[in-house]
Amino acid sequence: MHYHYRTFFFFERSNESVSSASAVDMSVREICEQLLPRLQSDDDFIGMIDGGDNVLQVMCEPGGDRFWVEIPLDAAKASYGCHVNREALMEMIGNLPGIFDQTTIPELKYRPW
């Protein structure tokens, strides 16, 4: 099943952004086709908010071919995250669960800030 998420992002090259407060509803397919290819510089990021108000963030690492994916846990000053390449990122986003947590996305590992 493919889900929809409230999505926010920033792309440095085009200086285009949508804040989390103004997040737009997008399908997984739209995210994969329209947003993921635009992750190119180290300030670029995409955030997705699931139906339980959990956030999954994708940030581009320097060089544009490695990404940090995380579920931030602000109260714990930590996150569940992992580094992935573009191919693994596309597969991960294409198979996202309806609700983001460390049990539904097993690649993510706990890391304090």
Sequence and secondary structure as in RCSB ss.txt:
>XXXX:A:sequence
MHYHYRTFFFFERSNESVSSASAVDMSVREICEQLLPRLQSDDDFIGMIDGGDNVLQVMCEPGGDRFWVEIPLDA
AKASYGCHVNREALMEMIGNLPGIFDQTTIPELKYRPW
>XXXX:A:secstr
   EEEEEEEETTTTEEE GGG EEEEHHHIIIIIGGG  STT EEEEE TTS EEEEEE TTSSEEEEEEEEGG
GTEEEEEEEEHHHHHHHHHT  SS  TTTSTT EEEE 
